[in-house]
Amino acid sequence: MIRLENIQVGYGHCVVAAFDGDLAFAKAKFISIIGTNGSGKSTLLRAMASGQHLINGNVFIENKNWNDYTAVERSKFISVVLTERSFSHFLSVRELLELSRAPYTNYIGKLAAEDHEVINEALESFDLKQLENRKAGTLSDGQLQRVLIARAIVQDTEYILMDEPTSHLDINHKADLLLQLRDYCHEHGKTIIYATHEIQLAMSLCDEIVSIHKGSIAHETISDFVKSNKLQEIFPSKHVAFENGIVQFKFDS
Ligand SMILES: Nc1ncnc2c1ncn2[C@@H]1O[C@H](COP(=O)(O)OP(=O)(O)OP(=O)(O)O)[C@@H](O)[C@H]1O
């Protein structure tokens, strides 16, 4: 379990978002983080991933303070899919996935048969087989997004944190991929926590939701959140209405 205790996240002394008490994320859950632009979704994800931007409070993984884990231990617990293109663009797709098996390889980094099997499965299930020899730097934004998600799955961690993982995907790939990730969580006992602006997909597919509004973080099941009718308050607009978590656009013709 990831437990955040009395956290305040932000920059310097400026708190962007906070929660008094314990925020706990159990195993086998598909969880979205929502909020308006600049509300603190990415900042919260970074605080969970590395303690970066954690102004106050503590992050515990399996009841042990995150600061007390070694780098290798950390890389077996949490993988991260961020929005930056922070990797070598000259690596092929397969090589990128191979590197993410590093926590499990021996001291010379030699991949075992099991590692190749995990990589082949990911290439297959994320529809990347035909791209495996392409240099990462030559991929479209949407193709790259699928590669980076596959890379996190190959890392095989208990928790995966993702920042807007479907922002570059077409509507088919968005729906397929989110469904695939939800099933992955439930079938493998893993937890994915992802920031998103895809409210309706989050309402339809997630087990739980973290919402950030006016600096306060809340954590609820999707059904409690939908019943509470908070969406209208979080996203006030005369052109957008929410009915049971379904987004409706209203424009005068
Ligand atoms: N490096 C930084 N230094 C100072 N303030 C920052 C920095 N990065 C982000 N911020 C500010 O922190 C706040 C939260 O930013 P964050 O990126 O976490 O929001 P977000 O909810 O992920 O937004 P979006 O939906 O637009 O991606 C914003 O007001 C932003 O301007």
The ligand as an SDF file (V2000), in Angstrom:
LIG
                    3D

 31 33  0  0  0  0  0  0  0  0999 V2000
    8.8400   24.1590  -11.5480 N   0  0  0  0  0  0  0  0  0  0  0  0
    7.8340   24.8840  -11.0270 C   0  0  0  0  0  0  0  0  0  0  0  0
    8.0960   25.9370  -10.2200 N   0  0  0  0  0  0  0  0  0  0  0  0
    7.0840   26.6630   -9.6850 C   0  0  0  0  0  0  0  0  0  0  0  0
    5.7760   26.4130   -9.8840 N   0  0  0  0  0  0  0  0  0  0  0  0
    5.4730   25.3770  -10.6820 C   0  0  0  0  0  0  0  0  0  0  0  0
    6.4860   24.5600  -11.2870 C   0  0  0  0  0  0  0  0  0  0  0  0
    5.8780   23.5930  -12.0200 N   0  0  0  0  0  0  0  0  0  0  0  0
    4.5470   23.8120  -11.8830 C   0  0  0  0  0  0  0  0  0  0  0  0
    4.3160   24.8760  -11.0870 N   0  0  0  0  0  0  0  0  0  0  0  0
    3.0020   25.4130  -10.6890 C   0  0  0  0  0  0  0  0  0  0  0  0
    2.3920   24.4980   -9.7920 O   0  0  0  0  0  0  0  0  0  0  0  0
    0.9980   24.4330  -10.0340 C   0  0  0  0  0  0  0  0  0  0  0  0
    0.5840   22.9850  -10.2790 C   0  0  0  0  0  0  0  0  0  0  0  0
    1.1740   22.5510  -11.4990 O   0  0  0  0  0  0  0  0  0  0  0  0
    0.9430   21.0840  -12.0420 P   0  0  0  0  0  0  0  0  0  0  0  0
    1.7810   20.9420  -13.2580 O   0  0  0  0  0  0  0  0  0  0  0  0
    1.1280   20.1070  -10.9480 O   0  0  0  0  0  0  0  0  0  0  0  0
   -0.6200   21.1500  -12.4150 O   0  0  0  0  0  0  0  0  0  0  0  0
   -1.4980   20.0970  -13.2190 P   0  0  0  0  0  0  0  0  0  0  0  0
   -2.7390   19.8850  -12.4250 O   0  0  0  0  0  0  0  0  0  0  0  0
   -0.6990   18.8810  -13.5490 O   0  0  0  0  0  0  0  0  0  0  0  0
   -1.8290   20.9540  -14.5090 O   0  0  0  0  0  0  0  0  0  0  0  0
   -2.2080   20.5400  -16.0360 P   0  0  0  0  0  0  0  0  0  0  0  0
   -3.5770   19.9410  -15.9960 O   0  0  0  0  0  0  0  0  0  0  0  0
   -2.1860   21.8560  -16.7260 O   0  0  0  0  0  0  0  0  0  0  0  0
   -1.1550   19.5870  -16.5410 O   0  0  0  0  0  0  0  0  0  0  0  0
    0.7050   25.3730  -11.1960 C   0  0  0  0  0  0  0  0  0  0  0  0
    0.2560   26.6140  -10.6720 O   0  0  0  0  0  0  0  0  0  0  0  0
    2.0520   25.5310  -11.8670 C   0  0  0  0  0  0  0  0  0  0  0  0
    2.1800   26.7870  -12.4900 O   0  0  0  0  0  0  0  0  0  0  0  0
  1  2  1  0
  2  3  1  0
  2  7  2  0
  3  4  2  0
  4  5  1  0
  5  6  2  0
  6  7  1  0
  6 10  1  0
  7  8  1  0
  8  9  2  0
  9 10  1  0
 10 11  1  0
 11 12  1  0
 11 30  1  0
 12 13  1  0
 13 14  1  0
 13 28  1  0
 14 15  1  0
 15 16  1  0
 16 17  2  0
 16 18  1  0
 16 19  1  0
 19 20  1  0
 20 21  2  0
 20 22  1  0
 20 23  1  0
 23 24  1  0
 24 25  2  0
 24 26  1  0
 24 27  1  0
 28 29  1  0
 28 30  1  0
 30 31  1  0
M  END
$$$$
